[in-house]
Amino acid sequence: MSTAYLTHPVFLQHEMGAHHPERPARLYAIEDRLIASGLFDLLRHYRAPRASREALLRVHTADYLDLLAQRSPQQGYRQLDPDTMMNPHTLEAAWHAAGAAVQATDLVLSGVVENAFCAVRPPGHHALAARAMGFCFFNNIAVGVAHALAAHGLQRVAIVDFDVHHGNGSEAIFAADDRVLLCSSFQHPFYPGTDLKPHHPNIVHAPLRAGDGSSALRAAYSEHLLPALEAFAPQMIFISAGFDGHVEDEMSALQLTDGDYAWLTRQLVDAAARHAQGRLVSLLEGGYALNALGRSCAQHIRVLMGLHGEA
C-alpha cells in the first residue's frame, strides 16, 4: 500500500509550557521510531499546507476563528482553558494541522495514495465549533470529514476514535448528520465527562472502564463498533488515532499495548478495503508516554502500509 505521511515544522514550535504533556517531543518520538524501524523512508512525505478559511468554516464559526486570531499572543502564553494555551506559533500550527486533514483527504480520494497518516499538533477531537478545549483548537478530523462531504461529494463517511478520551467535539459537530457515523471507544468515567444518555443513531459509543485492558477493548470492537461500521458501509474511514490508552501512559488507566493498536488498525484497514476502496485517513490525537507513543504509532503506520504488525 502507498501511505502518505503529512507533517509540518511549525508543529514543533507550538508548545504550552515546559511541563505540559502535549509537547513537541511527541513528534520527535514518532519520527525516531519510524526511522529506527526502517519505515520512514518507505512513506510518501508531504508538508501539510495551511487550511483555507472555507474549510474551517464548515465546522467552526467565523466568530471563533476571529477570536482565536485576536487572542493569539505576540509573546508568552494565552490561556484558553485550564489545560489549553496558545504561544505565538500555536495558531499557525493549528491552521496547518487542519490543512493536513484536507490535503490527506484530497490525496486519498484522488488515488495518489491509498491511505495517509497526519503527524499533527495540536490535536483536534475535543475542539467544538466555537470553543477550544483539551489541548485542541481546530477539530482537524471534522475539517477533513467535512471536506470529503462538501468537496468530494461523499455520502457515507465514518470516524473511528480510539483515543482514551472521548472526542466530544467531533460528536457535537456531527451529531444527527446521517452522512457521518462516529464510532468511539474511550475510558469512562473520565475527561471530558461524556454524558452517555441516549444520543443520535449515528453516534456509537463503547465506553471502557479503568483497567479493562486488551480483551475488553477487542470485544468492544468485535461485538459493537465493527458491526456498526460494517452496516454503515462507509465510502471513506477517518481515524482519530490517540495512543494515550497505553499501559505506559500515566494519562489513563486502560492498560492497552502496542499490539492492541496494531490489531485495531488492521480491523479498520480491512473494513476500508471491503467498503471504501481502501480509502483511510488517520490523524494523531493523544499519546503522552514518548516511548509507548513512538512504538504504538509505528505499529499503526506499519499496518496502514500493508506490512506485518504485532497481533
C-alpha positions as CSV (number, residue, x, y, z in Angstrom):
1,M,0.0,0.0,0.0
2,S,1.1,3.6,-0.6
3,T,0.8,5.6,2.6
4,A,1.3,9.4,2.9
5,Y,2.9,11.0,5.9
6,L,1.9,14.6,6.5
7,T,3.5,16.9,9.0
8,H,5.0,20.5,9.2
9,P,7.9,22.1,11.0
10,V,5.5,24.6,12.7
11,F,4.0,21.8,14.7
12,L,7.3,21.7,16.7
13,Q,7.0,25.4,17.5
14,H,3.7,25.1,19.3
15,E,4.1,24.4,23.0
16,M,2.2,25.1,26.1
17,G,4.9,25.2,28.8
18,A,7.9,23.0,29.7
19,H,5.9,20.5,31.8
20,H,2.8,20.3,29.6
21,P,2.3,16.7,28.4
22,E,1.2,17.8,24.8
23,R,4.7,18.8,23.8
24,P,6.9,18.9,20.6
25,A,8.8,15.8,21.7
26,R,5.8,13.7,20.8
27,L,6.5,14.2,17.1
28,Y,10.2,13.5,17.6
29,A,9.4,10.2,19.3
30,I,7.2,9.1,16.4
31,E,9.7,10.1,13.7
32,D,12.6,8.5,15.6
33,R,10.8,5.2,15.9
34,L,9.8,5.3,12.3
35,I,13.4,5.8,11.3
36,A,14.7,3.1,13.6
37,S,12.1,0.6,12.3
38,G,13.0,1.4,8.6
39,L,9.5,2.7,7.8
40,F,10.3,6.4,7.5
41,D,11.9,6.2,4.0
42,L,9.1,4.0,2.7
43,L,6.4,6.6,3.3
44,R,5.4,9.3,0.9
45,H,6.2,12.6,2.6
46,Y,4.1,15.8,2.4
47,R,4.4,19.1,4.1
48,A,1.0,20.0,5.4
49,P,-0.5,23.2,3.8
50,R,-2.4,25.8,5.7
51,A,-6.1,25.1,5.7
52,S,-8.4,27.6,3.9
53,R,-10.8,29.6,5.9
54,E,-13.6,28.0,3.8
55,A,-12.5,24.5,5.0
56,L,-12.5,25.6,8.7
57,L,-15.9,27.4,8.4
58,R,-17.5,24.1,7.5
59,V,-17.1,23.1,11.2
60,H,-16.2,26.2,13.1
61,T,-17.9,29.6,13.4
62,A,-16.5,32.8,11.9
63,D,-16.6,34.5,15.3
64,Y,-14.5,31.7,16.7
65,L,-11.8,32.0,14.0
66,D,-11.7,35.7,14.6
67,L,-11.5,35.3,18.4
68,L,-8.5,32.9,18.1
69,A,-6.7,35.4,15.8
70,Q,-7.4,38.2,18.4
71,R,-6.2,36.1,21.3
72,S,-3.0,34.8,19.7
73,P,-0.1,36.2,21.8
74,Q,2.9,38.1,20.3
75,Q,5.0,36.6,23.1
76,G,4.5,34.3,26.1
77,Y,1.2,32.3,26.6
78,R,-2.5,33.0,26.4
79,Q,-4.6,30.5,28.4
80,L,-8.0,29.5,26.8
81,D,-9.0,26.8,29.3
82,P,-7.3,25.2,32.3
83,D,-5.0,23.0,30.2
84,T,-5.1,24.7,26.7
85,M,-2.8,27.6,25.9
86,M,-1.5,29.5,22.9
87,N,2.0,30.6,22.2
88,P,2.9,32.8,19.3
89,H,3.1,29.8,16.9
90,T,0.0,27.9,18.1
91,L,-2.5,29.5,15.7
92,E,-0.3,28.8,12.7
93,A,0.3,25.3,13.8
94,A,-3.5,24.8,14.2
95,W,-4.2,26.1,10.7
96,H,-1.6,23.6,9.3
97,A,-2.9,20.7,11.3
98,A,-6.4,21.3,9.8
99,G,-4.7,21.7,6.4
100,A,-3.1,18.3,6.8
101,A,-6.5,16.7,7.1
102,V,-7.7,18.4,4.0
103,Q,-4.6,17.5,1.9
104,A,-4.7,13.9,3.2
105,T,-8.3,13.7,2.1
106,D,-7.5,15.0,-1.3
107,L,-4.5,12.7,-1.7
108,V,-6.6,9.6,-0.8
109,L,-9.7,10.5,-2.8
110,S,-7.7,11.4,-5.9
111,G,-6.0,8.0,-5.7
112,V,-2.5,9.4,-5.3
113,V,-2.1,7.3,-2.2
114,E,-4.3,4.6,-0.6
115,N,-4.2,6.0,2.9
116,A,-2.5,8.7,5.0
117,F,-1.2,9.4,8.5
118,C,-1.1,13.0,9.7
119,A,1.5,13.6,12.4
120,V,0.0,16.8,13.6
121,R,0.0,19.1,16.6
122,P,-2.2,20.5,18.2
123,P,-4.7,17.6,18.2
124,G,-8.3,18.2,17.5
125,H,-11.1,15.9,18.6
126,H,-12.1,18.0,21.7
127,A,-12.4,21.3,19.8
128,L,-16.0,22.4,19.5
129,A,-17.5,24.7,16.8
130,A,-16.8,27.8,18.8
131,R,-14.5,26.6,21.7
132,A,-11.0,25.3,22.3
133,M,-10.6,22.7,24.9
134,G,-8.5,19.7,25.9
135,F,-5.3,20.8,24.1
136,C,-7.3,21.3,20.9
137,F,-8.1,24.4,18.8
138,F,-9.5,23.3,15.5
139,N,-11.2,19.9,15.1
140,N,-8.8,18.5,12.5
141,I,-10.7,15.3,11.8
142,A,-14.0,17.1,11.4
143,V,-12.4,19.5,8.9
144,G,-11.2,16.5,6.9
145,V,-14.6,14.8,7.0
146,A,-16.5,17.9,6.1
147,H,-14.1,18.4,3.2
148,A,-14.8,14.9,1.9
149,L,-18.5,15.5,2.1
150,A,-18.6,19.0,0.6
151,A,-15.7,19.0,-1.9
152,H,-15.8,15.3,-3.0
153,G,-19.5,14.6,-2.7
154,L,-19.2,11.5,-0.4
155,Q,-22.4,10.4,1.2
156,R,-21.2,8.0,3.9
157,V,-18.1,8.8,5.9
158,A,-17.1,7.0,9.2
159,I,-14.9,8.3,12.0
160,V,-13.4,5.8,14.4
161,D,-11.9,7.4,17.5
162,F,-9.8,5.2,19.8
163,D,-8.2,7.9,21.9
164,V,-8.6,7.2,25.6
165,H,-10.6,10.5,26.0
166,H,-14.0,10.8,24.3
167,G,-14.0,13.0,21.2
168,N,-16.8,15.3,22.4
169,G,-16.0,17.9,19.8
170,S,-16.3,15.5,16.9
171,E,-19.6,14.2,18.3
172,A,-21.1,17.6,18.8
173,I,-20.2,18.7,15.3
174,F,-21.6,15.6,13.5
175,A,-24.5,14.6,15.8
176,A,-27.6,14.0,13.8
177,D,-25.7,14.2,10.5
178,D,-26.7,10.8,8.9
179,R,-23.8,11.0,6.4
180,V,-21.3,10.5,9.2
181,L,-21.0,7.5,11.5
182,L,-18.9,8.2,14.6
183,C,-17.7,5.1,16.5
184,S,-15.7,5.7,19.6
185,S,-14.1,3.8,22.4
186,F,-12.9,5.6,25.5
187,Q,-12.3,5.3,29.2
188,H,-15.4,6.2,31.2
189,P,-15.9,8.0,33.5
190,F,-13.0,10.2,32.5
191,Y,-12.3,13.6,30.8
192,P,-14.2,15.3,29.3
193,G,-17.1,13.9,31.3
194,T,-19.1,12.5,28.4
195,D,-22.9,12.1,29.1
196,L,-23.8,8.6,28.0
197,K,-27.6,9.2,28.0
198,P,-29.4,8.4,24.7
199,H,-27.8,10.0,21.7
200,H,-28.2,10.3,18.0
201,P,-28.3,7.0,16.0
202,N,-25.1,8.0,14.0
203,I,-23.1,8.0,17.3
204,V,-21.9,4.6,18.6
205,H,-20.2,4.6,22.0
206,A,-18.1,1.8,23.5
207,P,-17.1,3.1,27.0
208,L,-14.4,1.2,28.8
209,R,-13.7,1.1,32.5
210,A,-10.3,1.9,34.0
211,G,-8.2,-1.3,34.0
212,D,-10.3,-3.1,31.3
213,G,-7.3,-3.8,29.1
214,S,-6.9,-5.6,25.8
215,S,-9.6,-8.2,26.0
216,A,-12.3,-5.6,26.8
217,L,-11.2,-3.3,24.0
218,R,-11.1,-6.1,21.4
219,A,-14.5,-7.3,22.5
220,A,-16.0,-3.8,22.3
221,Y,-14.8,-3.5,18.7
222,S,-15.6,-7.1,17.6
223,E,-19.1,-7.1,19.2
224,H,-20.2,-3.5,18.9
225,L,-18.2,-0.9,16.9
226,L,-17.1,-3.0,13.9
227,P,-20.6,-4.4,13.2
228,A,-21.9,-0.8,13.2
229,L,-19.1,0.1,10.8
230,E,-20.0,-2.9,8.5
231,A,-23.7,-2.0,8.5
232,F,-22.9,1.6,7.5
233,A,-20.5,0.6,4.7
234,P,-18.6,3.8,4.6
235,Q,-17.1,5.3,1.4
236,M,-14.1,6.5,3.5
237,I,-12.8,6.0,7.0
238,F,-11.1,8.6,9.2
239,I,-9.3,7.6,12.4
240,S,-8.8,9.8,15.5
241,A,-5.6,8.0,16.5
242,G,-4.9,8.6,20.1
243,F,-2.4,6.3,21.8
244,D,-2.9,7.5,25.4
245,G,-4.7,4.4,26.5
246,H,-1.3,2.6,26.6
247,V,-0.3,0.9,29.8
248,E,2.8,3.1,30.0
249,D,0.8,6.3,29.7
250,E,0.1,8.0,33.0
251,M,-2.8,10.0,31.5
252,S,-5.1,7.0,31.6
253,A,-5.7,3.5,33.0
254,L,-6.9,1.4,30.1
255,Q,-3.8,-0.8,30.2
256,L,-3.5,-1.2,26.4
257,T,-0.4,-2.4,24.5
258,D,1.4,-1.8,21.2
259,G,-0.2,-4.9,19.8
260,D,-3.7,-3.6,20.6
261,Y,-3.1,-0.6,18.3
262,A,-1.8,-2.9,15.6
263,W,-4.9,-5.1,15.9
264,L,-7.3,-2.1,15.9
265,T,-5.6,-0.7,12.8
266,R,-5.8,-4.0,11.0
267,Q,-9.6,-4.2,11.6
268,L,-10.1,-0.7,10.2
269,V,-7.8,-1.2,7.2
270,D,-9.7,-4.4,6.4
271,A,-13.0,-2.6,6.7
272,A,-11.8,0.2,4.4
273,A,-10.7,-2.4,1.8
274,R,-14.2,-4.0,1.9
275,H,-16.2,-0.9,1.7
276,A,-14.1,2.2,0.8
277,Q,-11.6,1.0,-1.8
278,G,-9.0,1.2,1.0
279,R,-9.5,4.9,1.5
280,L,-8.5,5.9,5.0
281,V,-7.0,8.9,6.7
282,S,-5.6,8.8,10.2
283,L,-4.8,11.8,12.4
284,L,-2.8,11.9,15.5
285,E,-4.7,12.8,18.7
286,G,-3.3,11.9,22.1
287,G,-0.4,9.8,23.4
288,Y,2.0,11.2,26.0
289,A,4.4,8.5,27.1
290,L,7.0,9.1,24.5
291,N,8.4,5.6,24.1
292,A,5.0,4.0,24.0
293,L,3.7,6.6,21.6
294,G,6.6,6.0,19.2
295,R,6.2,2.3,19.3
296,S,2.4,2.2,19.0
297,C,2.3,4.8,16.3
298,A,4.9,2.8,14.3
299,Q,2.7,-0.3,14.6
300,H,-0.3,1.7,13.4
301,I,1.6,3.1,10.4
302,R,3.1,-0.3,9.7
303,V,-0.3,-1.8,9.3
304,L,-1.5,1.2,7.2
305,M,1.4,0.4,4.8
306,G,0.2,-3.2,4.5
307,L,3.2,-4.6,6.4
308,H,3.1,-7.1,9.3
309,G,2.2,-5.6,12.7
310,E,2.1,-7.2,16.1
311,A,-1.1,-9.2,17.0
